[in-house]
């Protein structure tokens, strides 16, 4: 049975604070309003797949020779994000009919709803993020692996989590499962962003390649697949630990600051295209998270709402307590949190 974070903090969906600020961090999902709604997408995606296959048959026939057999046995699955993305890219207006959700611990906690004049741009952004998330899942699972092992998506985004800045307007919606979740209103497309882990996937691929090179010198007897899976497992463990320690509903000032700081930790922090993000540096050094501390900032100004978020890491191979500390000062007084300053240090 899935754990619902909303239940764990005793939320009553009938008593949602109106216009409460939220900065949520989780995975992107979508749901259908009913079984009939889902069946309609099965028919639509099947038609799309059949039309595409028939175009290929027609093209091959035009080349001459024996006419290929008509396409049969096409199976559509509207729950497959890759098929859904392909369909929505060709039929973007259909995105409005889906219930888009923010998921934490495999359970929807919010239904994402455009508010204001950016509706079209917001739905386009949701489709883009769903595409990147499917690519990120494939990279993590090794589905993109070829004969040379793991491959990153080059210029294509590999999304791990999404950050959503919005407001709770007091509305709720019932999902097909019967679960009722608050509606999170998003006013602008740029308040929907994905945590792109291409950088970490590239580093994982490089680590696997280095291990394979070492194997030629009889340093290990692992197969290519075993090496790839070991590196992917290390990446999954690193990401899951950070997400596990920071999972929340993104409602309180503390939680909004934490979620945004996690997002910042995976962002490239200067103009150097070869620079690593803060957390990529941690991953490369193979050191472990010790704690996350959050407190009211002494640098708060005026009517701001500012928090200090501190991530502490340690190297378990050292006998001395060598630590790397990343500190982010985050102002969460507005709908979109902002980073006031970032500080890094090494402590003994």
C-alpha positions as CSV (number, residue, x, y, z in Angstrom):
1,X,0.0,0.0,0.0
2,X,1.4,3.4,-1.0
3,X,2.2,5.9,1.7
4,X,0.4,9.2,1.3
5,X,2.4,12.1,2.8
6,X,-0.7,14.2,3.0
7,X,-2.2,11.7,5.4
8,X,1.0,11.5,7.5
9,X,0.7,15.2,8.5
10,X,-3.1,15.0,9.1
11,X,-4.2,17.1,6.2
12,X,-8.0,17.5,5.7
13,X,-8.6,18.3,2.1
14,X,-11.8,20.1,3.0
15,X,-9.8,22.6,5.1
16,X,-7.1,23.7,2.6
17,X,-5.8,27.2,3.3
18,X,-6.8,29.5,0.5
19,X,-3.9,30.8,-1.6
20,X,-1.3,29.0,0.6
21,X,2.1,29.1,-1.1
22,X,3.6,25.8,-2.2
23,X,7.0,24.8,-3.6
24,X,6.7,21.1,-4.2
25,X,9.3,18.6,-5.3
26,X,8.4,15.2,-6.7
27,X,7.8,13.3,-9.9
28,X,5.3,14.2,-12.5
29,X,2.3,12.0,-13.2
30,X,-1.0,12.1,-15.0
31,X,-4.4,10.5,-14.5
32,X,-7.6,9.9,-16.3
33,X,-10.9,11.2,-15.0
34,X,-12.7,7.9,-15.5
35,X,-12.2,4.4,-17.0
36,X,-14.1,5.6,-20.1
37,X,-11.7,8.5,-20.4
38,X,-8.7,6.1,-20.3
39,X,-10.3,3.8,-22.9
40,X,-10.7,6.8,-25.2
41,X,-7.0,7.4,-25.1
42,X,-6.4,3.7,-25.9
43,X,-8.4,4.2,-29.1
44,X,-6.7,7.5,-30.0
45,X,-3.1,6.3,-29.4
46,X,-3.9,3.0,-31.3
47,X,-5.1,5.1,-34.2
48,X,-2.0,7.2,-34.1
49,X,0.3,4.1,-34.1
50,X,-1.7,2.5,-36.9
51,X,-1.5,5.7,-39.1
52,X,2.2,6.0,-38.5
53,X,2.7,2.3,-39.5
54,X,0.5,2.7,-42.6
55,X,2.6,5.7,-43.7
56,X,5.7,3.5,-43.5
57,X,4.0,0.8,-45.5
58,X,2.9,3.3,-48.1
59,X,6.4,4.7,-48.3
60,X,8.0,1.3,-48.8
61,X,5.4,0.5,-51.5
62,X,6.3,3.6,-53.4
63,X,9.9,2.4,-53.5
64,X,8.7,-0.5,-55.6
65,X,8.9,-4.3,-55.1
66,X,6.5,-6.5,-53.1
67,X,4.0,-4.6,-51.0
68,X,4.6,-5.1,-47.3
69,X,2.0,-6.6,-45.1
70,X,-0.5,-4.3,-43.4
71,X,0.4,-3.5,-39.8
72,X,-1.3,-5.7,-37.2
73,X,-1.0,-6.3,-33.5
74,X,-0.4,-2.7,-32.5
75,X,-0.8,-2.3,-28.8
76,X,-1.3,1.1,-27.1
77,X,-0.8,1.8,-23.5
78,X,-1.9,5.2,-22.3
79,X,-0.2,4.6,-19.0
80,X,3.2,4.5,-20.8
81,X,4.6,8.1,-20.6
82,X,6.5,7.6,-23.9
83,X,3.4,6.8,-25.8
84,X,1.5,9.6,-24.1
85,X,4.2,12.2,-24.9
86,X,4.2,11.1,-28.6
87,X,0.4,11.5,-28.8
88,X,0.3,14.8,-26.9
89,X,3.0,16.3,-29.1
90,X,0.8,15.7,-32.1
91,X,-2.4,16.7,-30.2
92,X,-1.4,19.2,-27.5
93,X,-4.9,20.3,-26.8
94,X,-5.6,16.8,-25.3
95,X,-3.3,17.7,-22.4
96,X,-6.0,19.8,-20.9
97,X,-8.2,16.7,-20.4
98,X,-5.7,14.9,-18.2
99,X,-5.3,15.3,-14.5
100,X,-1.6,16.2,-14.0
101,X,-0.2,15.3,-10.6
102,X,2.8,15.9,-8.4
103,X,3.8,12.6,-6.8
104,X,5.8,11.9,-3.6
105,X,6.4,8.4,-2.4
106,X,4.4,7.0,-5.3
107,X,1.3,8.8,-4.2
108,X,-0.2,11.9,-5.8
109,X,-0.2,14.9,-3.4
110,X,-1.4,17.7,-5.7
111,X,-3.3,18.1,-9.0
112,X,-1.5,20.7,-11.1
113,X,-3.8,23.2,-12.7
114,X,-2.9,26.2,-14.9
115,X,-4.2,29.5,-13.6
116,X,-4.0,32.8,-15.5
117,X,-3.2,33.5,-19.1
118,X,-0.3,31.0,-19.6
119,X,-2.4,27.9,-19.9
120,X,-1.1,26.7,-23.3
121,X,2.5,27.3,-22.3
122,X,2.0,25.5,-19.0
123,X,0.6,22.4,-20.7
124,X,3.4,22.5,-23.2
125,X,5.9,22.6,-20.3
126,X,4.2,19.6,-18.6
127,X,4.5,17.6,-21.8
128,X,8.2,18.6,-22.1
129,X,8.8,17.6,-18.4
130,X,7.0,14.2,-18.9
131,X,9.2,13.5,-21.9
132,X,12.4,14.3,-19.9
133,X,11.3,12.3,-17.0
134,X,10.7,9.2,-19.1
135,X,14.2,9.7,-20.6
136,X,15.6,10.0,-17.1
137,X,13.9,6.8,-15.9
138,X,15.2,5.0,-19.0
139,X,18.8,6.2,-18.3
140,X,18.5,5.1,-14.6
141,X,17.2,1.7,-15.5
142,X,19.7,1.1,-18.3
143,X,17.1,1.0,-21.0
144,X,19.2,3.4,-23.1
145,X,22.2,1.1,-22.9
146,X,23.7,0.0,-26.1
147,X,26.6,-2.4,-26.9
148,X,29.0,0.0,-25.1
149,X,26.9,0.2,-21.9
150,X,25.1,3.2,-20.4
151,X,24.5,6.2,-22.5
152,X,23.5,9.7,-21.5
153,X,21.0,11.6,-23.6
154,X,23.5,14.0,-25.1
155,X,21.6,17.3,-25.4
156,X,18.3,15.7,-24.2
157,X,17.2,16.4,-20.7
158,X,17.1,13.5,-18.2
159,X,14.6,14.6,-15.5
160,X,14.7,13.1,-12.1
161,X,12.3,15.3,-10.1
162,X,10.3,18.4,-10.9
163,X,9.9,21.5,-8.8
164,X,6.5,23.3,-8.9
165,X,5.9,26.8,-7.5
166,X,2.2,27.7,-7.0
167,X,-0.7,28.3,-4.7
168,X,-3.4,26.3,-3.2
169,X,-6.7,27.9,-4.2
170,X,-9.0,26.0,-1.8
171,X,-10.1,23.5,-4.5
172,X,-9.8,19.7,-4.4
173,X,-10.3,17.0,-7.1
174,X,-11.1,13.3,-6.9
175,X,-8.8,11.0,-8.8
176,X,-9.9,7.8,-10.6
177,X,-8.7,5.8,-7.6
178,X,-11.1,7.7,-5.3
179,X,-8.3,9.7,-3.6
180,X,-9.0,13.4,-3.1
181,X,-6.1,15.8,-3.6
182,X,-5.7,19.6,-3.4
183,X,-5.4,21.5,-6.6
184,X,-2.1,23.4,-7.0
185,X,-2.6,26.5,-9.2
186,X,0.4,27.4,-11.4
187,X,0.4,30.8,-13.0
188,X,3.4,30.7,-15.2
189,X,5.3,28.0,-17.2
190,X,8.6,29.0,-15.8
191,X,7.4,27.9,-12.3
192,X,7.5,24.3,-13.5
193,X,11.1,23.1,-13.7
194,X,12.9,19.7,-13.9
195,X,16.0,18.5,-12.1
196,X,18.2,17.4,-15.0
197,X,20.6,14.6,-14.0
198,X,22.3,14.4,-17.4
199,X,25.5,15.5,-15.7
200,X,25.3,12.6,-13.2
201,X,24.4,10.1,-15.9
202,X,27.4,11.2,-17.8
203,X,29.6,10.8,-14.7
204,X,28.1,7.3,-14.1
205,X,28.8,6.3,-17.7
206,X,32.4,7.5,-17.3
207,X,32.8,5.6,-14.1
208,X,31.6,2.4,-15.8
209,X,33.9,2.9,-18.7
210,X,36.9,3.4,-16.3
211,X,36.0,0.2,-14.5
212,X,35.8,-1.7,-17.8
213,X,39.2,-0.4,-18.7
214,X,40.6,-1.6,-15.4
215,X,39.1,-5.0,-16.0
216,X,41.4,-5.6,-19.0
217,X,44.2,-5.5,-16.5
218,X,42.6,-8.3,-14.4
219,X,41.5,-5.9,-11.7
220,X,37.9,-7.2,-11.8
221,X,36.0,-10.1,-13.4
222,X,32.6,-8.2,-13.6
223,X,30.8,-8.3,-16.9
224,X,29.8,-5.1,-18.8
225,X,26.2,-5.4,-17.6
226,X,27.3,-6.0,-14.0
227,X,29.5,-2.9,-14.1
228,X,26.8,-0.8,-15.6
229,X,24.2,-1.9,-13.0
230,X,26.6,-1.3,-10.1
231,X,27.2,2.3,-11.3
232,X,23.5,2.8,-11.8
233,X,22.8,1.4,-8.4
234,X,25.3,3.9,-6.9
235,X,23.5,6.7,-8.7
236,X,20.1,5.6,-7.6
237,X,21.3,5.3,-4.0
238,X,22.7,8.8,-4.0
239,X,19.6,10.4,-5.5
240,X,17.2,8.4,-3.3
241,X,19.0,9.3,-0.1
242,X,18.7,13.0,-0.9
243,X,15.1,12.8,-1.9
244,X,14.2,10.6,1.1
245,X,15.7,13.0,3.6
246,X,13.9,16.0,2.0
247,X,10.5,14.7,1.0
248,X,7.6,16.9,2.2
249,X,4.5,18.7,1.0
250,X,6.3,22.0,0.3
251,X,3.8,24.0,2.3
252,X,5.7,25.5,5.3
253,X,8.4,28.0,4.9
254,X,10.9,25.4,6.1
255,X,9.9,22.8,3.5
256,X,9.7,25.3,0.6
257,X,13.2,26.4,1.4
258,X,14.5,22.8,1.6
259,X,12.9,21.8,-1.7
260,X,14.3,24.8,-3.5
261,X,17.8,24.2,-2.0
262,X,17.7,20.6,-3.2
263,X,16.9,22.0,-6.7
264,X,19.8,24.5,-6.4
265,X,22.2,21.7,-5.4
266,X,21.7,20.1,-8.8
267,X,22.1,23.3,-10.7
268,X,25.3,24.4,-12.5
269,X,26.3,27.3,-10.3
270,X,28.4,29.4,-12.8
271,X,28.8,30.1,-16.5
272,X,31.5,27.5,-17.0
273,X,29.8,24.8,-19.1
274,X,32.3,22.2,-17.8
275,X,31.6,23.1,-14.1
276,X,29.9,20.6,-11.9
277,X,26.9,21.3,-9.7
278,X,27.3,21.1,-6.0
279,X,25.8,17.6,-5.6
280,X,27.6,16.3,-8.7
281,X,30.8,17.1,-6.9
282,X,29.6,15.1,-3.9
283,X,28.7,12.2,-6.2
284,X,32.1,12.3,-7.9
285,X,33.9,12.2,-4.6
286,X,31.8,9.3,-3.5
287,X,31.0,10.8,-0.1
288,X,27.8,10.3,2.0
289,X,25.2,12.7,3.4
290,X,25.2,13.2,7.1
291,X,22.4,15.6,7.8
292,X,20.2,18.5,6.6
293,X,19.7,21.4,8.9
294,X,17.3,24.3,8.4
295,X,16.9,27.4,10.5
296,X,15.6,31.0,10.3
297,X,18.2,33.2,8.5
298,X,19.9,36.1,10.3
299,X,20.0,37.9,7.0
300,X,16.3,38.3,6.6
301,X,15.3,41.8,5.5
302,X,12.0,43.7,5.7
303,X,9.0,41.5,5.2
304,X,11.0,38.6,3.7
305,X,10.8,35.0,4.8
306,X,14.3,33.6,4.6
307,X,15.8,30.3,5.7
308,X,19.3,28.8,5.9
309,X,19.5,25.3,4.5
310,X,22.7,23.4,5.2
311,X,23.7,20.0,3.7
312,X,26.5,18.2,5.5
313,X,28.5,15.4,3.8
314,X,31.3,13.1,5.1
315,X,33.8,10.7,3.7
316,X,33.3,7.3,5.4
317,X,36.8,6.1,4.3
318,X,38.5,8.7,6.5
319,X,39.1,8.1,10.2
320,X,38.9,11.8,10.8
321,X,35.5,13.5,10.5
322,X,36.2,15.3,7.2
323,X,33.1,17.2,6.0
324,X,31.9,19.1,3.1
325,X,29.2,21.7,3.8
326,X,26.9,23.4,1.4
327,X,24.8,26.3,2.7
328,X,22.0,28.0,0.8
329,X,20.1,31.1,2.0
330,X,16.6,30.9,0.4
331,X,13.9,33.6,0.5
332,X,10.5,32.0,0.3
333,X,8.3,35.1,0.8
334,X,7.1,34.9,-2.9
335,X,5.5,32.3,-5.0
336,X,8.9,31.4,-6.6
337,X,11.6,31.0,-4.0
338,X,15.0,32.7,-4.7
339,X,18.5,32.0,-3.6
340,X,20.0,34.9,-1.7
341,X,23.4,33.4,-1.4
342,X,25.4,30.1,-1.5
343,X,28.4,29.1,0.6
344,X,30.6,26.1,0.4
345,X,33.2,24.9,2.9
346,X,35.3,22.0,4.0
347,X,35.5,21.2,7.7
348,X,37.8,18.9,9.7
